[in-house]
Amino acid sequence: MPLLIIDEQACIGCGACVDVCPFAALEMIDDIAVVNDNCTACSACLEVCPVDALSLPERQAEAPGAVDSYRGVWVWVEQFNGQASSISWEMMGQGRLLANQLGVSLTACVLGENAHPLAEEAIAYGADRVFLAEDPTLRVYRTEPYSKILYALVREHRPEIFLLGASSRGRDLAGSVATDLYTGLTADCTGLEIDPETRLLRQTRPAYGGNIMATILTPHHRPQMATVRHRVFEVPARDPARQGQIVPVSVSLSENDIVTRVVDFIVEEEEVNLADARIIVAGGRGVSGSEGFEPLRELAHVLNGAVGASRAAVDAGWIPYAHQVGQTGRTVRPDLYIACGISGAIQHRAGMSTARVIVAINKDPEAPIFDVATYGIVGDLFQVVPALTAQFRRKLRT
Ligand SMILES: Cc1cc2nc3c(=O)[nH]c(=O)nc-3n(C[C@H](O)[C@H](O)[C@H](O)COP(=O)(O)OP(=O)(O)OC[C@H]3O[C@@H](n4cnc5c(N)ncnc54)[C@H](O)[C@@H]3O)c2cc1C
């Protein structure tokens, strides 16, 4: 249902709102503005209405004391084809720590078709309770059914914290659920902790182009919602002996209620899974062109790793965006990150500085990448990288 409120008595039918709406959510019928379901409550129309005939409902803070009635930490378990994304278990580890600190339970939300094994996995990774919604309509992720179910669960059970992965699906779902709940959402968190005095969730994320780390609080609304970047937290140890409660959730959805249809899945031509790679060989502007990535690919191949890139290399069109590491690319946490011809700008470091071992190859000894490198090699990458490849090839063969 659209959120926009139109005062029909005040509307003069000027059509200014229709022209400015980016979602084609407004039209004129009998000289009165009428809103449809495309409305996202973006508020673009409010500013242009000359007679203040348009408004959005007041976003009410919870009544004093009401926020204290919310209890518990929740995590959404993201899955594709019945396989959980590792980010879900990373959040489960952090969710467990937060729940322990608050003295509350940790709940996992598992949605899918035949998803019972995932519910058991969620318990093994730390959940005390799992809400399990199984239905053919939930087989693949779609915003409408997933957000409807999570919205209803939150309304009924009132968790104080709700974490989702900052994946494409998690970002989409979190925004939808938070909007319906009228609560705050901090996107792309790289740190989460509890303020022991206030019980508030301190949600930390890079801001202003990565130049500062902002800590965001949600004092007046619940739940405190956050999406969490992949590989920021460690996957906890799996304990198959852990006990927990699986609560089935009844699903009363039919395909006819859902507008979105999944037509097909198209796998990216050059498949790259940076998030799960244990070794990454990344190139920057220093590789000087798309062919400059060849020696890096060879090294990555010998080490059974993946190829990453700086934004400069991606923007130059030398390598697809899926390889980009950094603030506006992927966050990675490999065992070994080899940065070749990358200066080490803060936005790049935001995505890789938690790698266990960082090797930097750069011909400028003053390059900032050396500040975060475990080992630094000052030299020309076109000499150093092939030499490393030859050495590793020899070592790994013996
Ligand atoms: C809002 C915002 C978001 C951003 N997000 C990202 C992001 O997600 N990821 C990201 O990477 N950047 C991001 N950036 C861009 C970032 O600020 C830098 O511009 C970018 O990381 C620089 O890429 P680079 O290190 O490859 O290039 P440069 O900074 O140009 O560095 C090239 C390096 O290569 C070295 N070099 C040159 N030739 C050789 C050689 N033959 N051998 C060895 N070394 C050599 C040079 O000494 C130099 O240090 C973002 C910027 C903004 C404003």
Ligand as a Chemical Component Dictionary entry (heavy atoms), coordinates in Angstrom:
data_LIG
# 
_chem_comp.id                   LIG 
_chem_comp.type                 NON-POLYMER 
_chem_comp.pdbx_formal_charge   0 
_chem_comp.three_letter_code    LIG 
# 
loop_
_chem_comp_atom.comp_id 
_chem_comp_atom.atom_id 
_chem_comp_atom.alt_atom_id 
_chem_comp_atom.type_symbol 
_chem_comp_atom.charge 
_chem_comp_atom.model_Cartn_x 
_chem_comp_atom.model_Cartn_y 
_chem_comp_atom.model_Cartn_z 
_chem_comp_atom.pdbx_ordinal 
LIG C1  C1  C 0 33.918 7.078  -2.708  1  
LIG C2  C2  C 0 35.112 6.325  -3.230  2  
LIG C3  C3  C 0 35.084 4.953  -3.227  3  
LIG C4  C4  C 0 36.185 4.231  -3.685  4  
LIG N1  N1  N 0 36.156 2.869  -3.662  5  
LIG C5  C5  C 0 37.264 2.191  -4.021  6  
LIG C6  C6  C 0 37.313 0.765  -3.943  7  
LIG O1  O1  O 0 36.326 0.095  -3.603  8  
LIG N2  N2  N 0 38.443 0.147  -4.270  9  
LIG C7  C7  C 0 39.569 0.819  -4.688  10 
LIG O2  O2  O 0 40.584 0.174  -4.986  11 
LIG N3  N3  N 0 39.537 2.155  -4.790  12 
LIG C8  C8  C 0 38.426 2.855  -4.493  13 
LIG N4  N4  N 0 38.421 4.193  -4.626  14 
LIG C9  C9  C 0 39.529 4.838  -5.356  15 
LIG C10 C10 C 0 40.768 5.060  -4.498  16 
LIG O3  O3  O 0 40.677 6.311  -3.844  17 
LIG C11 C11 C 0 42.043 5.075  -5.372  18 
LIG O4  O4  O 0 41.897 6.049  -6.368  19 
LIG C12 C12 C 0 42.325 3.735  -6.042  20 
LIG O5  O5  O 0 42.319 2.708  -5.092  21 
LIG C13 C13 C 0 43.712 3.816  -6.688  22 
LIG O6  O6  O 0 43.959 2.632  -7.366  23 
LIG P1  P1  P 0 45.434 2.144  -7.605  24 
LIG O7  O7  O 0 46.137 1.971  -6.295  25 
LIG O8  O8  O 0 45.398 0.993  -8.519  26 
LIG O9  O9  O 0 46.063 3.346  -8.465  27 
LIG P2  P2  P 0 47.200 4.451  -8.066  28 
LIG O10 O10 O 0 46.783 5.123  -6.818  29 
LIG O11 O11 O 0 47.375 5.222  -9.280  30 
LIG O12 O12 O 0 48.432 3.556  -7.752  31 
LIG C14 C14 C 0 49.157 2.851  -8.699  32 
LIG C15 C15 C 0 50.398 2.306  -7.997  33 
LIG O13 O13 O 0 51.076 1.439  -8.883  34 
LIG C16 C16 C 0 52.488 1.620  -8.678  35 
LIG N5  N5  N 0 53.126 1.150  -9.905  36 
LIG C17 C17 C 0 53.062 1.681  -11.148 37 
LIG N6  N6  N 0 53.734 0.897  -12.036 38 
LIG C18 C18 C 0 54.239 -0.142 -11.322 39 
LIG C19 C19 C 0 55.028 -1.292 -11.672 40 
LIG N7  N7  N 0 55.392 -1.540 -12.931 41 
LIG N8  N8  N 0 55.373 -2.132 -10.671 42 
LIG C20 C20 C 0 55.015 -1.923 -9.379  43 
LIG N9  N9  N 0 54.265 -0.849 -9.003  44 
LIG C21 C21 C 0 53.876 0.019  -9.962  45 
LIG C22 C22 C 0 52.646 3.108  -8.396  46 
LIG O14 O14 O 0 53.831 3.347  -7.679  47 
LIG C23 C23 C 0 51.379 3.373  -7.573  48 
LIG O15 O15 O 0 51.649 3.239  -6.176  49 
LIG C24 C24 C 0 37.328 4.929  -4.181  50 
LIG C25 C25 C 0 37.335 6.315  -4.172  51 
LIG C26 C26 C 0 36.246 7.009  -3.702  52 
LIG C27 C27 C 0 36.281 8.521  -3.696  53 
# 
loop_
_chem_comp_bond.comp_id 
_chem_comp_bond.atom_id_1 
_chem_comp_bond.atom_id_2 
_chem_comp_bond.value_order 
_chem_comp_bond.pdbx_ordinal 
LIG C1  C2  SING 1  
LIG C2  C3  SING 2  
LIG C2  C26 DOUB 3  
LIG C3  C4  DOUB 4  
LIG C4  N1  SING 5  
LIG C4  C24 SING 6  
LIG N1  C5  DOUB 7  
LIG C5  C6  SING 8  
LIG C5  C8  SING 9  
LIG C6  O1  DOUB 10 
LIG C6  N2  SING 11 
LIG N2  C7  SING 12 
LIG C7  O2  DOUB 13 
LIG C7  N3  SING 14 
LIG N3  C8  DOUB 15 
LIG C8  N4  SING 16 
LIG N4  C9  SING 17 
LIG N4  C24 SING 18 
LIG C9  C10 SING 19 
LIG C10 O3  SING 20 
LIG C10 C11 SING 21 
LIG C11 O4  SING 22 
LIG C11 C12 SING 23 
LIG C12 O5  SING 24 
LIG C12 C13 SING 25 
LIG C13 O6  SING 26 
LIG O6  P1  SING 27 
LIG P1  O7  DOUB 28 
LIG P1  O8  SING 29 
LIG P1  O9  SING 30 
LIG O9  P2  SING 31 
LIG P2  O10 DOUB 32 
LIG P2  O11 SING 33 
LIG P2  O12 SING 34 
LIG O12 C14 SING 35 
LIG C14 C15 SING 36 
LIG C15 O13 SING 37 
LIG C15 C23 SING 38 
LIG O13 C16 SING 39 
LIG C16 N5  SING 40 
LIG C16 C22 SING 41 
LIG N5  C17 SING 42 
LIG N5  C21 SING 43 
LIG C17 N6  DOUB 44 
LIG N6  C18 SING 45 
LIG C18 C19 SING 46 
LIG C18 C21 DOUB 47 
LIG C19 N7  SING 48 
LIG C19 N8  DOUB 49 
LIG N8  C20 SING 50 
LIG C20 N9  DOUB 51 
LIG N9  C21 SING 52 
LIG C22 O14 SING 53 
LIG C22 C23 SING 54 
LIG C23 O15 SING 55 
LIG C24 C25 DOUB 56 
LIG C25 C26 SING 57 
LIG C26 C27 SING 58 
# 
